[in-house]
Amino acid sequence: LLLLIPVAFVLFLKQGSFRSNETLPIYGNRFLPEGKTDTTYHTVGEFALTDQKGNVFTQDTVKGKIRVVNFFFARCQGVCPKMNSNVLMVYDKYKNSPDIVFISHTVDPTHDNAQVLDNYATQLNASYKRWYFVTGNYDDIAEVQNQYLLPKADGSSTDQIAHSQYIILVDDKDRVRGAYDGLNINQVLKLKDDIKLLVNNRNKK
């Protein structure tokens, strides 16, 4: 046991530092504006939605925050419960970090009003302003999904938007920095690690 303690301690240190010099990729189209020397990257555009408390939810609500984003619907009996359970695992690690927020967008806006979303948030023990559950009209939700570089909402029904099971990581400059299969535990664990890496490197370009 005494021999194992130093080994465990070294592994603990390596877990938090082995990627400290890495940076995450920046996804999306990029271009060099005329007359500029710095590359401009894709950023998530403006949006106006409604959160689980019935308040207006816009890009200003989460300005300067690192975001963990996914899409779901409350009455889903398929992938959504497992995906949000995995999101909850990540949330539990970072729920006390004021610079990190979680955003779950419903793709069933006809059914999932603010009250439904608030009940859903309560079931997950999600704290308001740490984990937002948001809704809006059909077109706005579909456009926001596209802004996060997820596949276009092909195959949508008349009342639901086809959605991805991927969880998106966005930095404090509104740039997409990662996409993770919300049903794959190894990718969810990588998300946890990448959030830490992003926090450690948030002042880097």
C-alpha positions as CSV (number, residue, x, y, z in Angstrom):
1,L,0.0,0.0,0.0
2,L,2.8,2.4,0.9
3,L,4.4,1.7,-2.5
4,L,1.2,2.4,-4.3
5,I,0.6,5.8,-2.7
6,P,3.5,7.6,-4.6
7,V,2.4,6.0,-7.8
8,A,-1.2,7.1,-7.4
9,F,0.0,10.6,-6.5
10,V,2.1,10.8,-9.7
11,L,-0.9,9.6,-11.8
12,F,-3.1,12.2,-10.2
13,L,-0.6,14.9,-11.1
14,K,-0.3,13.6,-14.6
15,Q,-4.0,13.5,-15.1
16,G,-4.3,17.3,-14.5
17,S,-1.2,18.3,-16.4
18,F,-0.4,16.0,-19.2
19,R,-2.2,18.1,-21.8
20,S,-1.6,21.5,-20.2
21,N,0.5,22.7,-23.3
22,E,-2.2,21.6,-25.8
23,T,-4.8,23.7,-27.4
24,L,-8.2,22.6,-28.8
25,P,-8.9,23.1,-32.5
26,I,-11.3,25.8,-33.7
27,Y,-14.0,24.5,-36.0
28,G,-15.9,26.0,-38.9
29,N,-15.0,28.2,-41.8
30,R,-12.2,30.8,-41.3
31,F,-11.1,33.7,-43.4
32,L,-8.7,36.7,-43.4
33,P,-10.7,39.9,-43.5
34,E,-9.4,42.5,-46.0
35,G,-6.8,44.7,-44.4
36,K,-6.4,42.4,-41.4
37,T,-3.6,40.2,-40.3
38,D,-5.6,37.9,-37.9
39,T,-7.7,35.0,-39.1
40,T,-11.4,35.3,-38.3
41,Y,-13.2,32.1,-37.3
42,H,-16.8,30.9,-37.3
43,T,-18.7,32.1,-34.3
44,V,-22.1,31.2,-33.0
45,G,-24.4,34.0,-34.2
46,E,-27.2,36.0,-32.4
47,F,-30.2,34.2,-31.0
48,A,-33.3,35.1,-29.0
49,L,-34.9,32.2,-27.1
50,T,-36.8,31.6,-23.8
51,D,-35.3,29.8,-20.8
52,Q,-37.0,27.5,-18.2
53,K,-38.0,30.5,-16.1
54,G,-39.7,32.2,-19.0
55,N,-36.9,34.8,-19.3
56,V,-35.4,36.0,-22.6
57,F,-32.2,34.0,-23.4
58,T,-29.8,35.6,-25.8
59,Q,-26.1,35.5,-26.6
60,D,-25.7,38.3,-24.1
61,T,-26.9,35.9,-21.3
62,V,-23.9,33.8,-21.8
63,K,-21.4,36.3,-23.1
64,G,-17.8,35.5,-22.1
65,K,-18.8,32.1,-20.8
66,I,-17.6,28.6,-21.9
67,R,-20.7,26.7,-23.0
68,V,-21.6,23.0,-23.1
69,V,-24.5,22.7,-25.6
70,N,-26.9,19.9,-26.6
71,F,-30.3,19.4,-28.1
72,F,-33.1,17.1,-26.8
73,F,-36.8,17.0,-26.0
74,A,-38.5,16.3,-22.7
75,R,-40.8,13.5,-23.8
76,C,-38.0,11.6,-25.6
77,Q,-37.8,8.0,-24.5
78,G,-34.8,7.1,-26.8
79,V,-31.4,8.7,-26.7
80,C,-32.2,11.9,-24.8
81,P,-32.4,10.4,-21.2
82,K,-29.0,8.7,-21.6
83,M,-27.4,11.8,-23.3
84,N,-28.6,14.2,-20.6
85,S,-27.5,11.7,-17.9
86,N,-24.0,12.0,-19.4
87,V,-24.3,15.8,-19.6
88,L,-25.3,15.7,-15.9
89,M,-22.1,13.9,-15.1
90,V,-20.1,16.7,-16.7
91,Y,-22.3,19.3,-15.1
92,D,-21.7,17.9,-11.7
93,K,-18.0,18.4,-12.1
94,Y,-18.3,22.0,-13.2
95,K,-21.5,23.3,-11.7
96,N,-19.7,25.5,-9.3
97,S,-17.6,27.1,-12.0
98,P,-19.1,30.6,-12.7
99,D,-17.5,30.8,-16.1
100,I,-19.0,27.6,-17.5
101,V,-22.7,27.2,-18.4
102,F,-24.7,24.3,-19.9
103,I,-27.4,24.9,-22.5
104,S,-30.0,22.3,-23.5
105,H,-32.2,23.3,-26.4
106,T,-35.5,21.5,-26.9
107,V,-36.3,20.4,-30.5
108,D,-40.0,20.0,-29.5
109,P,-41.0,23.6,-29.0
110,T,-44.7,23.0,-29.4
111,H,-44.8,20.8,-26.3
112,D,-41.7,21.9,-24.3
113,N,-42.8,25.3,-22.9
114,A,-41.0,27.0,-20.0
115,Q,-42.9,25.1,-17.4
116,V,-42.1,21.7,-18.9
117,L,-38.5,22.6,-19.2
118,D,-38.4,23.9,-15.6
119,N,-39.8,20.6,-14.4
120,Y,-37.3,18.7,-16.4
121,A,-34.5,20.8,-14.9
122,T,-35.8,20.2,-11.5
123,Q,-35.7,16.4,-12.1
124,L,-32.0,16.7,-13.0
125,N,-31.3,19.0,-10.0
126,A,-29.9,21.6,-12.4
127,S,-29.3,25.0,-11.0
128,Y,-30.8,28.0,-12.8
129,K,-28.1,30.2,-14.6
130,R,-25.7,27.2,-14.5
131,W,-27.8,24.9,-16.7
132,Y,-30.3,26.6,-19.0
133,F,-33.1,24.7,-20.8
134,V,-34.3,26.8,-23.6
135,T,-37.1,26.9,-26.2
136,G,-38.2,29.1,-29.1
137,N,-40.0,28.9,-32.3
138,Y,-39.3,26.1,-34.8
139,D,-37.1,28.1,-37.2
140,D,-35.0,29.8,-34.5
141,I,-34.2,26.4,-32.9
142,A,-33.2,24.9,-36.2
143,E,-31.0,27.9,-37.0
144,V,-29.3,27.8,-33.6
145,Q,-28.5,24.1,-34.2
146,N,-26.9,25.0,-37.5
147,Q,-24.9,27.8,-35.8
148,Y,-23.4,25.2,-33.6
149,L,-22.2,23.4,-36.8
150,L,-24.5,20.4,-36.3
151,P,-26.2,18.8,-39.3
152,K,-29.1,20.7,-40.8
153,A,-32.5,19.7,-39.5
154,D,-33.4,17.4,-42.5
155,G,-36.1,14.9,-41.8
156,S,-37.9,17.1,-39.3
157,S,-41.5,16.4,-38.6
158,T,-44.1,19.1,-38.4
159,D,-43.7,19.6,-34.6
160,Q,-40.1,18.4,-33.9
161,I,-36.7,19.2,-35.3
162,A,-34.3,16.4,-36.2
163,H,-31.5,16.7,-33.8
164,S,-28.0,15.4,-33.2
165,Q,-26.8,13.4,-30.1
166,Y,-23.6,15.4,-30.1
167,I,-22.6,17.7,-27.3
168,I,-20.9,20.9,-28.5
169,L,-18.1,22.8,-26.6
170,V,-18.0,26.5,-27.2
171,D,-15.3,28.9,-25.9
172,D,-15.7,32.3,-24.3
173,K,-15.3,33.9,-27.7
174,D,-18.3,32.0,-29.2
175,R,-16.1,29.6,-31.2
176,V,-16.9,25.9,-31.5
177,R,-14.0,24.0,-30.0
178,G,-15.3,20.4,-29.8
179,A,-18.1,17.9,-30.6
180,Y,-18.6,14.8,-28.6
181,D,-21.0,11.8,-29.0
182,G,-23.3,12.2,-26.0
183,L,-23.9,8.4,-25.9
184,N,-20.2,7.5,-25.9
185,I,-18.9,7.5,-22.4
186,N,-15.3,7.8,-23.6
187,Q,-16.1,10.9,-25.6
188,V,-18.0,12.4,-22.6
189,L,-15.0,11.8,-20.4
190,K,-12.9,13.6,-23.1
191,L,-15.3,16.5,-23.0
192,K,-14.7,16.8,-19.2
193,D,-11.0,16.8,-19.9
194,D,-11.3,19.3,-22.8
195,I,-13.3,21.7,-20.7
196,K,-10.4,21.8,-18.2
197,L,-8.0,22.3,-21.0
198,L,-10.0,25.1,-22.4
199,V,-10.2,26.8,-19.0
200,N,-6.5,26.6,-18.6
201,N,-5.9,28.0,-22.1
202,R,-8.8,30.5,-22.3
203,N,-6.4,33.5,-22.7
204,K,-4.7,31.9,-25.6
205,K,-5.9,32.6,-29.2
